[in-house]
Amino acid sequence: GNEGYMFNQIAVLLIMQGCSFPVIIAGHVASTLMPHMMALAFPGAGFIHVKYAILLWPVTGAILIAQNFMYVQYGQNWRLRQKLEEMASHDTLTGFLNRRAFLEHAIHLVTLAKRHWNQHLCILMIDADYFKRINDTYGHHVGDRALRELSSTIRKNLRNTDLQCRWGGEEFIILMPDTDMSGAWKFSERLLQAVRSLQINTGLGAVTLTVSIGIAE
């Protein structure tokens, strides 16, 4: 009867909570149409589906409006949470991990490397040479631009498995899992050449950067 179909609507509402909103709409509409289809298929059963429609179609509409509101709110909350997590774990200027987040990931990677004795792991400390001169001569806005371009150059030369961090003002750390000293040395030479080719626009001409890199295995 009507009570059974109303219970069916509640069941659909609960079951489909994890689905996308278009799927939720389709599920509710299909479950609400089902009694009409059964009444047409079995006219002798005496089910008054017009009465059912008066009872449940407004309920279905109200449920869909509420679902839409929940869907929008959940999406906004999820995006806000993602943004807050990003801000809490990443440096806003370069997009690299900050020190706290880097240490959390690094401890895990070092533990894995120790557990598998044949797995190498290298850490690189990268420091921009004489960076204070850029800030003092051209201003911090040019210094920030230089750091963004430097971090972009570092990122382009990394693998997906490498962990990058802005450790301090102009200091960066790279953790390279499954990499021995030879591999880290080759990466460092490639990065040195890439950084030397950078041209930082100051508004009064272009300046170049160099970096110093320390490696430990």
N, C-alpha and C positions, 0 to 999 in steps of 0.2 A: 504494500500500500504506500501511501504518501510518506509515512514515517520511515519506511524502509529506504525509499529513494533519497529522503533527506539525510539519512545516515550515510548513504552512499556518497553524497556530496561532501560530507565531513571527512570521510575516508579518503576521497580523492584529494581534498585540500591538504591532508596530512602527508599522504604518500608522495605527492609531487613537490614538496617543499624544496628539494634539491635541484629541480629542473629549471630551465630557462623560462622566462615569462611567456613567450609564444607557445611553448609546450604546455604550460599551465593553462593558458586560455583554451587550447585545443582539447585538453583533458576535461576541463569543466563543461565545455559546450557539448562534447561527446557524451559525457555522463548524464547531462540534463536532457539531451535528445533521446536517450535510450528508451525511457518509458513511452514516448510518443511512437517510436518505431515498433515497440512491442504491442502497443494498442492497435496499430494499423495491421500488424502481422496476425494478431489473435483478437479479432473484433468481438468474438463471442465471450471473452473473459469478463467483459463488463467494466473494465478499468476506465474511470472518468479522467482521461488525461488532460482535459481542458481545466478541470479543477486543479490538477497537479501543476499545470503551467502557471495558473494564477498564484499558486503557493511558492513555487520554486524558482521560476525565472527571475523574479526580483531578488531572491536570495542569491542566485548565481551572479547577477549583476553586481550586487553589493560585495560579494566575495572577490570578484575580479577587480573591482575598484580598490579594495583593501590590499589585494595582492600586488597591484600596480604600485601603490604607495610603498609597500614593504620592499618591493623590488628596487624602486628608485632610491629609497633610503639606504638599503643594503649596499647598493652600488656606490653611493656617495661615501658611506662609512668605510667601505673597503678601500676606495681610492685614497681617502684621507689617512687610513692606517698605513697603507703602502708608502705614502709620502712621508709620514712621520718616521717610519722605520728606515727609510732611505736617508732622511736627515740625521737620524741618530747614529747611523753606521758609516756614512760617507762624508768625505770632505766636500763642502759646497763649491769650492773653486775648481777643483780638478776632477771631481767625480770618483776619486780613488777612495778606498777604505780609509777610515780614520784609525788612529793608533789602537783604540780599544777593540774595535771590530777585527782589525788585523790580527791582534794577539789571540783572540778567541779562535779564529780560523787556523792560525799558525800552529798553535798548540796541538790541534787535531792532526794536522799534516805531519808535524814532527813525530807525534806518537805513532802514526802509521808507518813512517819511514824507519823508526826504531824496531817496530814489530816485524817488518820484512827486511832482513839484514842485507839483502842484495839490492835494496832500493836506495838510490842516491837522492840527495836533496841539497840544493844550494840556495844561499841567501845573498842578495846583493844590496849594498848601500850606495845610493846614487846622490851625489851632492853637486849642485850647480856652483861652478867656480866664480868667486868674486861677485856674487849676486847682489850684494849690498850696493855696489857701484851703480847698478841699473836703477835701483830704487832711489838712491841719493841724487843721481844725475837727471833721470827722466820722470821720476814720480812713481808712486805705488801702483797707479793704474797701468803703467807700462810693465811694471814688475808682475802684476797679476796676469797680464796678457802673455808675458814670457812663460810664466808657470803653467798656464793653460796649454800653450803650444808645446812646452816640454813634456807635460803629462800626456798629451795627445800623441806625441812622437813615441814615447815609451809604450803606450797602449797598443799602437799599431805594430810594434815589434814583438809583442807578447803572444803566448799561446793561451787558449781558453782555460787551461788548467793552472796557469801562473797566477799568483796572488800579488796584487799591487797595493801599496799604501803610501799616503803622504805622511811621513813620520814627523816632520817639523816644517819650518818655514820653506826652505828650498831643498829639503832632504826627502828622498823617496826610498822605499824598501821594496824589493821584489823577492818573493819566495818562489822558487822553481822546483816543483816536485819532479822526481824521476829524472834528475839532471845531474851529471857529474861536473867536475871542475872544468873539463875540456869544453863541454857544452855551454856552461855559463860564461867561459872566457870568449867563445865565439859570439855568443849573444852580446857580450859587453863591447867587443870590437865593432860589431854591426851597429849597436846603439850609439857609440861614440861618433861614428861617421855620420849617422843620421842627424844627431844633434848639431854637429859642426855645420851642416848644410842649412840649418834653420836661419831664417832672416826675420828678426823681430822688428816690426814697424813701430817707431817711436814718435812719429809725427815730425821729427827732425832728421829723418834718415833711418837706416836700418842698423841694428846691432846683431852680433852673433853670440852664441852661447857655447860654452864647453862644460863638460861635467867630469868629475872624478868618481870612479867606481871601485868599491872594495868588494871582494868575493870571499865567502867562507863556505866550505862543503860540510 
